[in-house]
Structures are given as C-alpha cells and as structure tokens.
Amino acid sequence: MARPIWTGTLSFGLLNVPVSLMSGERRTDLQFRMLDSRDKKPIRFERVNADTGEEVPWKDIVKAFEYDKGSYVVLEEGDIKSAAPESHETVEVESFVDAAQIDPRYFEKPYLLIPGKKAEKGYVLLRETLRSTGKVGIAKVVVRTREYLCAVMPNDDALVLMILRYPQELVDPADYKLPSGKVSDYRITSKETAMAEQLIESMAGDWDPSQYHDEFRERLQGVLTKRIKEDGGTTTVEDEPAPREDASTNVVDFMSLLQKSLDANKRTPAKKTATKAVVKKAATKKASKAPAKAAAKKTPAKAASKPAKKAAPRRKAG
C-alpha cells in the first residue's frame, strides 16, 4: 500500500480534520534504462565538475540560481526553508467559491485526502456541504518546503485536493493572434452553423473515461512481454511496508465550532488579523488538553514527512 505523502489536518474555520495526503494519479509510463550496446551493462550518470571532470559527492553540491549569464547566487537549505510558511501540517481553507468559476487551466495535479482515525464526521460534513452548495474550498498547503495553492472538492466518497496553478504560470491567450469578432466576420452562414450543431449532436454521448486507454503503452507492453518470454527474462517487485496508522482524535463539538467560526466571520475586516490570533489560540488551548496518549500517537505523523528530505541520495547514478 502506498505511503502518505503528507500527514496533517484539513482546517476550515475552527474545525480541524486529521487527514493524510495520498497521490490521486498513477504513472503508467514505461520506464527504460540505457545500456551499453557492446556488453548490455547499465550506463551510469555521474555528477562531475565541468572543469576538472571529477565526480562531485552529494555533500558538496549546492543549489544556485543563474541571475545573469555565467553569474550565480548560491542558496543554502536554510534559505529555501526560510521562504516557506511555518505551517507544514495544515490544509487551511481560506475561502469557498463556486466550482464553475475556476478555469480548468488552473487544475494541475490531483491528490486524495484520506480521513484520520475517528475523523470521519468532520470529513463527511465538509464533503456533503461542498456538494450541496456547489462550492470548493480554496486553500494553501505546504508539501516539503514549497507552498501550493489548492482546491478542496468533493468527488463521490472522497475529498480531492487539486493543486492549482498560479495566474503567473498560465499563458494569456491574448499573447497569441486568435480569431476574434463576430461569426459573420468569417463568412460562416446560418446553414453551416446548423449543420455543425447537427453533427455534434449526432456524436454526443455521456463522459465515460473507462472507454479510453493509452493504446501506445498497451502495444509497447505487448512487445516487451513477447521479448521477455523469448529471452526468459523475469522481473521482481519488492513490497512496500504498510503505512503507519493516523493518530486518533477526540470527540469534537462541531456545532460549537461552526457557530464560533460563523461569529468570527461576522467581524469587520479590520479585525481579521485579531480573529486569526484567536483561532490559533483556541486551537493551541484545545491541543494542550488532549490526552498524553493522543499526543504520543501524533508524533509519528510528523515524522512521516521527514523521510522525504533523505530521498535525495537515492538519485545516485547507476
């Protein structure tokens, strides 16, 4: 079973729902290795110094930004971490908007939010309220050291966290020469429009993604299978260890928290900063009252995000 990418809480108002962030996509591309055609040995990619040609150990590699041709500014890990927000364990919903208002171009990558142990009530409450109102939650989340804009939306029994692109990442269509103006400017007749509509209607149907397959991958997989049988090659896959259980939660008075959240939102914009302070203070006070057992169980949840930092050495060539 896959491991959580991130473990923390989904927060809206004063309500906090323990969740785990799981990948919502499955990579199906066939991965290839490059071999030496003479003896079929794997080709290694080494990190070498451009001047000396000597291999550079990971511990001696630093990140740098080329701000001008041949000129770099070096960044330490602490510099990158200092730019990231302090909150690494909360998907904090900042507002709710109509789902139809979001341009599809903003959607980038899907993740699944899985409720923690005994956190189903808050999870279902948010999911069904979003569904009935046609809203999605716009939030911020920090994964490893980067902050992402995201949308929390219902999908069947799941809450999907969709990473959103920032406006700066989208190309403005106005940057290109596109046909604009009235239909009549392009000598399109009403008869041509009617025929086009008739054609579209004749080809209309319900969206069924199960009817579509990566045919190129399937054909290439068939070629590989045939080759493996011919050469007697075999493949082994190691099982991944089971993920740790989420920390258990206490019974929450949802009515009280919802009412407090509503009262907080009725305050004037000038008191917005003070409201956040009150919310954080309330959350801290509640956390301090949690049983020692719950606190002990939450410790592994934080540790779950740390192994990602040690993943770099695995990228060694070979």
C-alpha positions as CSV (number, residue, x, y, z in Angstrom):
1,M,0.0,0.0,0.0
2,A,1.2,3.5,-0.8
3,R,2.6,5.7,1.9
4,P,1.1,9.1,2.7
5,I,2.9,12.0,1.0
6,W,1.9,14.3,3.8
7,T,0.0,14.0,7.1
8,G,-1.7,16.8,9.0
9,T,-5.1,18.5,9.3
10,L,-7.8,19.9,7.0
11,S,-8.8,23.2,8.5
12,F,-11.9,25.4,7.8
13,G,-13.0,27.9,10.4
14,L,-12.2,26.4,13.8
15,L,-12.8,22.8,12.6
16,N,-9.7,20.6,12.1
17,V,-10.0,17.2,10.4
18,P,-6.9,14.9,10.6
19,V,-6.1,13.7,7.1
20,S,-3.4,12.1,5.0
21,L,-2.5,13.3,1.5
22,M,-2.3,10.5,-1.0
23,S,-1.4,10.7,-4.7
24,G,-4.5,10.9,-6.9
25,E,-2.7,9.9,-10.1
26,R,-1.0,6.8,-11.3
27,R,2.1,7.0,-13.5
28,T,1.7,4.4,-16.3
29,D,4.7,5.4,-18.5
30,L,7.1,2.6,-19.2
31,Q,10.5,3.3,-17.7
32,F,13.6,2.5,-19.6
33,R,17.3,2.2,-18.7
34,M,20.1,3.0,-21.1
35,L,22.6,0.2,-21.7
36,D,26.0,-0.1,-23.4
37,S,25.2,-1.9,-26.7
38,R,28.5,-3.7,-26.5
39,D,28.1,-5.6,-23.2
40,K,24.5,-4.6,-22.2
41,K,25.7,-3.1,-18.9
42,P,23.8,-0.1,-17.4
43,I,25.2,3.4,-18.1
44,R,25.8,5.5,-15.1
45,F,25.2,9.2,-14.9
46,E,27.7,10.9,-12.7
47,R,27.8,14.3,-11.2
48,V,31.1,15.7,-12.5
49,N,32.9,19.1,-12.2
50,A,32.7,20.8,-15.6
51,D,36.4,21.9,-15.3
52,T,38.1,19.0,-13.6
53,G,35.9,16.2,-14.8
54,E,36.0,14.7,-11.3
55,E,32.8,13.3,-9.6
56,V,31.3,15.6,-7.0
57,P,29.8,14.0,-3.9
58,W,26.2,14.9,-2.9
59,K,27.5,16.6,0.3
60,D,29.5,19.1,-1.8
61,I,26.6,20.0,-4.1
62,V,24.7,23.3,-3.5
63,K,21.8,24.9,-5.3
64,A,22.3,28.1,-7.2
65,F,20.2,30.5,-9.3
66,E,21.7,31.9,-12.6
67,Y,20.6,35.5,-12.4
68,D,22.8,36.5,-15.4
69,K,24.8,34.6,-18.0
70,G,27.5,32.8,-16.0
71,S,26.6,34.6,-12.8
72,Y,25.1,32.6,-9.9
73,V,23.8,33.3,-6.4
74,V,24.2,30.2,-4.1
75,L,21.3,29.2,-1.8
76,E,21.6,27.1,1.3
77,E,18.9,24.7,2.5
78,G,18.1,27.2,5.3
79,D,17.5,30.0,2.7
80,I,14.9,27.8,1.0
81,K,13.2,26.8,4.2
82,S,13.1,30.4,5.4
83,A,10.9,31.3,2.4
84,A,8.4,28.5,3.2
85,P,5.5,29.3,5.7
86,E,5.7,27.9,9.2
87,S,2.6,25.8,8.9
88,H,3.5,22.5,7.3
89,E,0.7,20.4,8.7
90,T,-2.5,22.1,7.8
91,V,-4.5,22.5,4.6
92,E,-6.0,25.8,5.6
93,V,-9.2,26.7,3.7
94,E,-9.3,30.5,3.2
95,S,-12.5,30.8,1.2
96,F,-15.2,29.0,-0.6
97,V,-16.0,29.7,-4.3
98,D,-18.4,28.4,-6.9
99,A,-16.8,25.4,-8.6
100,A,-17.8,26.7,-12.1
101,Q,-15.8,29.9,-11.5
102,I,-12.4,28.1,-11.7
103,D,-10.9,28.0,-15.2
104,P,-9.9,24.3,-16.0
105,R,-6.5,25.6,-16.9
106,Y,-5.7,26.2,-13.3
107,F,-6.1,22.5,-12.4
108,E,-2.7,20.8,-12.2
109,K,-2.4,17.7,-10.1
110,P,-4.9,15.7,-8.0
111,Y,-4.4,14.2,-4.6
112,L,-6.8,12.4,-2.3
113,L,-7.5,13.5,1.3
114,I,-8.0,10.4,3.5
115,P,-9.6,11.0,6.9
116,G,-7.7,10.1,10.0
117,K,-8.9,7.6,12.6
118,K,-12.2,8.8,14.2
119,A,-12.2,11.9,11.9
120,E,-15.0,10.7,9.6
121,K,-17.7,13.1,10.9
122,G,-15.8,16.3,10.1
123,Y,-14.7,14.8,6.8
124,V,-18.2,13.9,5.7
125,L,-19.7,17.1,7.0
126,L,-17.3,19.2,4.7
127,R,-17.7,16.8,1.8
128,E,-21.5,16.9,1.7
129,T,-21.8,20.6,2.4
130,L,-19.5,21.3,-0.5
131,R,-21.6,19.0,-2.7
132,S,-24.9,20.6,-1.7
133,T,-23.7,24.1,-2.2
134,G,-21.7,23.6,-5.4
135,K,-18.7,25.2,-3.7
136,V,-15.0,24.3,-3.5
137,G,-12.6,25.3,-0.8
138,I,-9.6,27.4,-1.9
139,A,-6.7,26.7,0.4
140,K,-2.9,26.7,0.9
141,V,-0.8,23.7,1.7
142,V,2.9,23.2,2.2
143,V,4.4,19.9,0.9
144,R,8.0,19.5,1.9
145,T,9.3,23.1,1.6
146,R,7.0,24.5,-1.1
147,E,3.7,26.2,-0.6
148,Y,0.9,25.4,-3.1
149,L,-2.4,26.9,-4.0
150,C,-5.1,24.2,-4.0
151,A,-8.8,23.5,-4.2
152,V,-10.7,21.0,-1.9
153,M,-13.6,19.5,-3.7
154,P,-16.0,16.5,-3.3
155,N,-15.8,13.5,-5.7
156,D,-18.0,10.5,-4.9
157,D,-17.0,9.5,-1.3
158,A,-13.7,11.4,-1.4
159,L,-12.4,14.8,-0.8
160,V,-10.0,15.7,-3.6
161,L,-7.2,18.2,-3.1
162,M,-6.4,19.6,-6.5
163,I,-3.1,21.5,-6.8
164,L,-3.8,24.8,-8.7
165,R,-1.5,26.8,-10.9
166,Y,-0.9,30.4,-10.0
167,P,-2.0,33.0,-12.6
168,Q,1.6,33.7,-13.4
169,E,2.0,30.1,-14.6
170,L,-0.7,30.5,-17.3
171,V,-0.1,31.9,-20.7
172,D,-2.6,34.7,-21.6
173,P,-4.4,33.7,-24.8
174,A,-4.2,37.4,-25.8
175,D,-0.4,36.8,-26.3
176,Y,-1.3,35.0,-29.5
177,K,-3.1,36.0,-32.6
178,L,-6.5,34.4,-32.3
179,P,-9.7,34.8,-34.4
180,S,-12.0,37.3,-32.6
181,G,-15.0,39.3,-33.5
182,K,-18.4,38.2,-34.8
183,V,-19.1,34.9,-36.6
184,S,-20.3,36.8,-39.6
185,D,-16.8,38.3,-40.0
186,Y,-15.6,34.9,-41.1
187,R,-18.5,34.3,-43.6
188,I,-20.0,31.5,-41.6
189,T,-23.6,31.0,-42.7
190,S,-26.5,30.0,-40.6
191,K,-26.8,26.8,-42.6
192,E,-23.2,25.9,-41.8
193,T,-23.8,26.6,-38.1
194,A,-26.9,24.4,-38.1
195,M,-25.1,21.5,-39.8
196,A,-22.2,21.7,-37.4
197,E,-24.6,21.6,-34.5
198,Q,-26.4,18.6,-36.0
199,L,-23.0,16.8,-36.4
200,I,-22.1,17.5,-32.8
201,E,-25.5,16.3,-31.6
202,S,-25.1,13.1,-33.6
203,M,-21.8,12.4,-31.9
204,A,-22.9,13.4,-28.4
205,G,-22.7,10.9,-25.5
206,D,-22.0,10.6,-21.8
207,W,-18.5,11.0,-20.5
208,D,-17.1,7.5,-19.7
209,P,-13.4,7.7,-19.1
210,S,-13.2,3.8,-18.9
211,Q,-13.7,3.8,-22.6
212,Y,-10.3,5.4,-23.2
213,H,-6.9,3.7,-22.9
214,D,-3.3,4.5,-23.6
215,E,-3.1,2.4,-26.7
216,F,0.5,3.2,-27.5
217,R,1.5,1.9,-24.0
218,E,-0.6,-1.2,-24.4
219,R,1.0,-2.1,-27.7
220,L,4.5,-1.4,-26.4
221,Q,3.8,-3.5,-23.3
222,G,2.8,-6.3,-25.7
223,V,6.2,-6.0,-27.5
224,L,8.0,-6.1,-24.1
225,T,6.1,-9.1,-22.9
226,K,6.9,-11.0,-26.1
227,R,10.6,-10.2,-25.8
228,I,10.7,-11.2,-22.1
229,K,9.2,-14.6,-23.0
230,E,11.6,-15.1,-25.8
231,D,14.7,-14.3,-23.7
232,G,13.4,-15.9,-20.5
233,G,13.7,-12.6,-18.5
234,T,11.9,-12.1,-15.2
235,T,11.0,-9.1,-13.1
236,T,10.7,-8.8,-9.4
237,V,8.9,-6.1,-7.4
238,E,9.6,-5.5,-3.7
239,D,6.6,-4.9,-1.4
240,E,6.5,-1.6,0.3
241,P,6.0,-1.5,4.1
242,A,2.5,-0.7,5.3
243,P,1.9,2.9,6.2
244,R,1.5,4.0,9.8
245,E,-1.9,4.5,11.2
246,D,-3.1,8.0,11.7
247,A,-3.3,9.5,15.1
248,S,-6.7,9.0,16.9
249,T,-8.8,12.1,17.6
250,N,-11.1,13.2,20.4
251,V,-14.8,13.8,20.1
252,V,-15.4,17.3,18.7
253,D,-18.4,19.6,19.4
254,F,-19.0,20.5,15.7
255,M,-22.0,22.8,16.4
256,S,-20.0,24.9,18.8
257,L,-17.0,25.2,16.5
258,L,-19.2,26.0,13.5
259,Q,-21.0,28.7,15.5
260,K,-17.7,30.2,16.6
261,S,-16.4,30.2,13.0
262,L,-19.6,32.0,11.8
263,D,-19.3,34.6,14.6
264,A,-15.7,35.2,13.7
265,N,-16.5,35.8,10.1
266,K,-19.2,38.4,11.0
267,R,-16.5,40.7,12.4
268,T,-15.2,43.7,10.4
269,P,-12.2,43.3,8.0
270,A,-10.1,45.4,10.4
271,K,-10.3,42.7,13.0
272,K,-9.3,39.9,10.6
273,T,-5.8,39.6,12.0
274,A,-7.1,39.5,15.5
275,T,-9.5,36.8,14.5
276,K,-6.7,34.6,13.2
277,A,-4.9,35.0,16.5
278,V,-8.0,34.0,18.4
279,V,-8.4,30.9,16.2
280,K,-4.8,29.9,16.7
281,K,-5.1,30.5,20.5
282,A,-8.2,28.3,20.6
283,A,-6.6,25.6,18.6
284,T,-3.5,25.6,20.8
285,K,-5.6,25.5,24.0
286,K,-7.6,22.6,22.7
287,A,-4.4,20.7,21.7
288,S,-2.9,21.2,25.2
289,K,-6.0,19.4,26.7
290,A,-5.6,16.3,24.5
291,P,-4.7,13.1,26.4
292,A,-1.0,12.2,26.6
293,K,-1.8,9.0,24.6
294,A,-3.1,11.0,21.7
295,A,-0.1,13.3,21.7
296,A,2.2,10.3,21.7
297,K,0.4,8.9,18.7
298,K,0.7,12.1,16.8
299,T,4.5,12.1,17.0
300,P,4.9,9.5,14.2
301,A,2.6,11.6,11.9
302,K,5.1,14.4,11.9
303,A,8.0,12.0,11.3
304,A,6.2,10.7,8.3
305,S,7.0,13.8,6.3
306,K,10.7,13.8,7.2
307,P,11.9,10.8,5.1
308,A,11.2,12.9,2.0
309,K,14.3,15.0,2.9
310,K,16.5,12.0,2.8
311,A,15.3,10.8,-0.6
312,A,18.0,12.8,-2.5
313,P,20.8,10.2,-2.0
314,R,18.7,7.6,-3.9
315,R,19.2,9.6,-7.0
316,K,22.8,8.4,-7.2
317,A,23.7,7.4,-10.7
318,G,23.9,3.7,-11.5
